[in-house]
Amino acid sequence: MPNLNSQDDNSNRNSLQDPVSLNVGGEIYTTTLDTLTRCRDSMLGAMFTGHIPVLRDNGGNVFIDRDGKVFRYILNYLRSSSLDLPDGFSELALLRREADFFQIRPLLEDICRYEASVPLSLRGGPLGAMIVVNVDSKVRLLHFNLRHGPENYELRTCSVRAFTADLFCTWRAFLALLCERFSYRTAQGLASPRPCNPMQNRLKLEWVPRPDKLPRDQYDKQRYRGLAVSSPELAQSDDIMSMHRNPSDIADMQGFLEELLKVSLAEGFKVDLVTPDSAEILNCTSLRLVKC
């Protein structure tokens, strides 16, 4: 443990000059006051403008009792206002924690953008994780009254196809990703699906595309809902980071399986088993994928 000496506010202000030598968790860095005070409302900004007393070790370095390895990325960000991380960077959660501790809001926002752009497979995840998908569809005959005017109704009939997809995944984070990508289209707007049980790794999707012959009000009356898939893009509005979604409707099971394969293959999964015919993957009734 270094022998630390604190200074009062006046000596603190007078002693802070370029270059500034830092001891962050045992890692030594040399930088400038301009870099350290780039975000004035951060904790570093307060420390190096004299509003918070600093500690020094025996070597005269300003001592900060935080993780020293990821601090280099914080310094680089303050110098360049750009989040430059190496490929396969695996300490994102730690970097986010440190950015939150130092209260560097622009860095936190850029970390959110970075996380949204990096596949789960590059953020870690268990090799050998498995997805099992069972799909089914049934045709139902729907009778409804079509209103032409007061006391004037016509009995109509149309067929609707109800789709069901039961998914099991040993990697719960991937199910969370699916809940972000897929959404139900309801009379109230888009709604995210939810796992069957928060304690289980299962997700069940049920949807009924609206046939052209079925009026919207009758579709909503039956409480049917469609399924849509989104390609999320981060958009910033004032201070709020939000997901901008451009949903496309999924009309049939082939469309669902195609989108599921796009997401899962991008996250490092490989097709392991297709039932009944491996040559007809988009017409399968059961599918198994394994993360390699």
C-alpha positions in Angstrom: 0.0 0.0 0.0 1.6 3.3 -1.0 2.3 6.0 1.6 -0.3 8.6 0.7 -0.2 12.3 1.5 -3.3 14.6 1.1 -3.1 18.3 0.4 -5.5 21.1 1.2 -7.4 22.9 -1.6 -4.9 25.8 -1.9 -1.8 23.6 -2.2 -3.8 21.2 -4.4 -4.5 24.0 -7.0 -1.0 25.3 -6.9 0.7 21.9 -7.3 -1.3 20.8 -10.3 0.7 21.6 -13.4 1.7 19.9 -16.6 2.8 17.2 -17.1 0.7 15.3 -14.5 1.9 11.9 -13.4 -0.7 9.5 -12.2 -0.6 6.3 -10.2 -3.8 4.5 -11.0 -4.0 1.2 -9.1 -0.2 0.7 -9.5 -0.1 1.7 -13.2 1.8 4.9 -13.9 0.5 7.4 -16.5 1.7 10.8 -17.7 -0.8 13.2 -19.2 -1.9 16.8 -19.1 -4.4 18.9 -17.1 -6.2 19.7 -20.4 -6.9 16.0 -20.9 -7.9 15.3 -17.3 -10.3 18.3 -17.3 -11.8 17.7 -20.7 -15.1 16.7 -19.0 -15.4 19.4 -16.4 -18.5 17.9 -14.7 -16.8 14.5 -14.2 -15.0 13.4 -11.1 -11.6 13.8 -12.8 -12.6 17.3 -13.9 -13.4 18.1 -10.2 -10.1 16.6 -9.0 -7.9 18.4 -11.4 -9.5 21.8 -11.1 -9.0 21.7 -7.4 -12.5 21.0 -6.2 -11.6 17.6 -4.8 -8.4 17.1 -2.8 -5.9 14.7 -4.5 -3.6 12.2 -2.8 0.0 11.6 -3.8 2.3 8.6 -3.4 5.9 8.7 -2.2 7.0 9.3 -5.8 4.9 12.5 -6.1 2.4 10.8 -8.4 -1.3 11.7 -8.0 -2.8 8.5 -6.6 -6.2 7.1 -7.8 -7.3 3.9 -6.2 -9.1 2.4 -9.2 -8.3 -0.2 -11.9 -5.2 0.9 -13.7 -5.4 -1.4 -16.7 -8.6 0.0 -18.3 -7.7 3.6 -17.2 -5.6 3.9 -20.4 -8.7 3.7 -22.5 -10.3 6.5 -20.4 -7.3 8.7 -20.9 -7.3 7.9 -24.7 -11.0 8.8 -24.8 -10.4 12.1 -23.0 -7.5 13.0 -25.4 -9.3 12.1 -28.6 -13.1 12.1 -27.8 -13.2 8.7 -29.5 -13.6 5.3 -28.1 -10.8 3.3 -29.7 -10.8 -0.3 -28.4 -8.8 -3.3 -29.7 -10.6 -6.1 -31.5 -12.0 -8.7 -29.1 -11.8 -6.3 -26.2 -13.1 -8.3 -23.2 -13.2 -5.7 -20.4 -16.1 -3.7 -21.5 -18.1 -4.2 -18.3 -15.1 -3.1 -16.3 -14.6 -0.1 -18.5 -18.3 0.9 -18.2 -18.0 0.6 -14.4 -14.9 2.8 -14.3 -16.5 5.4 -16.6 -19.6 5.4 -14.4 -17.4 5.9 -11.3 -15.6 8.8 -12.8 -19.0 10.1 -14.1 -17.8 10.6 -17.7 -21.2 10.7 -19.4 -20.0 11.1 -23.0 -17.9 8.0 -22.6 -20.8 6.0 -21.1 -22.9 7.0 -24.1 -20.2 5.9 -26.6 -19.8 2.6 -24.7 -23.6 2.0 -25.2 -23.2 2.6 -28.9 -20.2 0.3 -29.0 -22.1 -2.5 -27.2 -25.0 -2.2 -29.7 -22.6 -2.6 -32.6 -20.6 -5.6 -31.3 -22.1 -9.1 -31.6 -22.7 -11.0 -28.4 -20.1 -13.5 -29.6 -17.4 -10.9 -29.5 -18.4 -9.8 -26.0 -17.9 -13.3 -24.7 -20.3 -16.2 -24.2 -20.1 -19.9 -23.6 -18.7 -22.1 -26.3 -21.0 -25.1 -26.7 -24.2 -23.0 -26.0 -27.1 -24.7 -27.6 -30.4 -23.5 -29.2 -33.3 -25.9 -29.8 -36.2 -24.6 -31.9 -39.5 -26.4 -32.5 -42.0 -24.8 -34.8 -45.6 -25.5 -35.8 -48.5 -23.8 -37.6 -52.2 -24.5 -37.7 -55.0 -23.2 -40.0 -58.1 -21.9 -38.3 -61.4 -21.0 -39.8 -62.7 -17.7 -38.6 -66.4 -16.6 -38.9 -67.2 -12.9 -38.4 -69.9 -10.4 -39.2 -69.0 -7.6 -41.6 -71.0 -4.5 -41.0 -72.2 -2.6 -44.1 -74.5 -0.2 -42.2 -77.1 0.0 -39.5 -78.8 -3.4 -39.0 -76.9 -4.6 -42.2 -74.4 -7.3 -41.5 -72.9 -10.0 -43.7 -71.5 -13.3 -42.4 -68.0 -13.8 -43.7 -65.5 -16.6 -43.3 -61.7 -16.6 -43.8 -58.8 -18.8 -42.9 -56.0 -17.6 -40.6 -52.7 -19.4 -39.9 -51.4 -19.4 -36.4 -47.6 -19.9 -36.0 -45.8 -21.1 -32.9 -42.1 -21.2 -32.2 -40.7 -22.8 -29.0 -37.1 -21.9 -28.3 -34.7 -23.2 -25.6 -31.2 -21.7 -25.3 -28.6 -22.5 -22.7 -27.2 -18.9 -23.1 -29.8 -16.6 -21.6 -28.2 -13.5 -23.0 -29.0 -14.7 -26.5 -32.7 -15.1 -25.6 -32.6 -11.4 -24.4 -31.1 -10.5 -27.8 -34.0 -12.3 -29.6 -36.5 -10.3 -27.4 -34.8 -7.2 -28.7 -34.9 -8.2 -32.4 -38.4 -9.7 -32.5 -41.5 -7.8 -31.5 -45.2 -8.3 -31.5 -47.3 -5.9 -33.6 -50.5 -5.2 -31.6 -53.3 -2.7 -31.8 -51.4 -0.7 -29.2 -48.1 -0.7 -31.2 -44.9 -2.8 -30.9 -44.4 -5.0 -27.8 -41.4 -7.0 -26.9 -41.8 -10.7 -26.2 -40.9 -12.1 -22.8 -39.4 -15.4 -21.7 -41.9 -17.9 -20.5 -40.3 -17.7 -17.0 -37.5 -15.4 -15.9 -35.9 -18.4 -14.2 -36.0 -20.6 -17.3 -34.2 -20.4 -20.6 -37.3 -20.7 -22.8 -39.0 -18.3 -25.1 -42.4 -19.0 -26.9 -43.5 -16.9 -29.8 -47.1 -17.1 -31.1 -48.4 -14.9 -33.9 -51.1 -14.7 -36.6 -50.4 -12.7 -39.7 -53.5 -10.7 -40.9 -55.0 -12.1 -44.1 -56.1 -9.5 -46.7 -59.7 -10.8 -46.4 -59.8 -10.0 -42.6 -60.6 -6.4 -41.7 -58.3 -4.7 -39.2 -61.0 -4.2 -36.6 -62.0 -7.9 -36.7 -58.3 -8.9 -36.5 -57.8 -6.7 -33.4 -61.1 -8.0 -31.9 -59.8 -11.5 -31.9 -56.6 -10.2 -30.1 -54.4 -11.6 -32.8 -50.9 -10.1 -33.1 -48.3 -10.2 -35.8 -44.6 -10.7 -35.5 -42.0 -8.3 -36.7 -38.2 -8.2 -36.8 -36.0 -5.1 -36.3 -32.5 -4.1 -37.2 -31.9 -1.8 -34.2 -29.8 1.4 -34.7 -28.7 3.7 -31.9 -30.1 7.1 -32.2 -29.5 10.0 -29.8 -32.3 12.4 -28.9 -31.1 15.1 -26.5 -29.7 13.2 -23.5 -31.5 10.0 -24.1 -30.1 7.0 -25.8 -32.9 5.1 -27.6 -33.3 2.2 -30.0 -34.5 3.2 -33.4 -36.4 0.3 -34.9 -37.5 -0.4 -38.5 -39.7 -3.5 -38.1 -40.5 -5.7 -41.0 -43.5 -8.1 -40.7 -42.9 -11.8 -40.7 -45.5 -13.4 -42.9 -44.7 -17.1 -42.5 -42.5 -19.6 -40.7 -39.9 -19.6 -43.5 -39.5 -15.9 -42.9 -39.1 -16.4 -39.1 -36.5 -19.2 -39.5 -34.5 -17.1 -42.0 -34.3 -14.2 -39.5 -33.5 -16.5 -36.6 -30.7 -18.0 -38.6 -29.3 -14.6 -39.5 -29.1 -13.6 -35.8 -27.8 -16.9 -34.5 -25.1 -17.4 -37.2 -23.9 -13.8 -36.6 -23.4 -14.7 -32.9 -21.2 -17.7 -33.7 -23.8 -20.5 -33.7 -23.6 -23.3 -36.3 -26.5 -25.6 -37.5 -26.1 -28.9 -35.8 -29.4 -30.8 -36.6 -32.3 -30.2 -38.9 -35.5 -32.2 -38.8 -37.0 -33.8 -40.9 -34.8 -32.9 -43.9 -31.4 -31.1 -43.5 -31.7 -30.0 -47.2 -34.9 -28.1 -46.4 -33.8 -26.0 -43.4 -36.5 -23.3 -43.9 -39.2 -26.0 -44.0 -38.0 -27.8 -40.9 -40.1 -28.6 -37.8 -37.1 -28.8 -35.4 -33.7 -27.1 -35.5 -30.7 -27.3 -33.2 -27.7 -24.9 -33.3 -24.5 -25.0 -31.3 -22.1 -22.1 -30.5 -18.6 -22.8 -31.8 
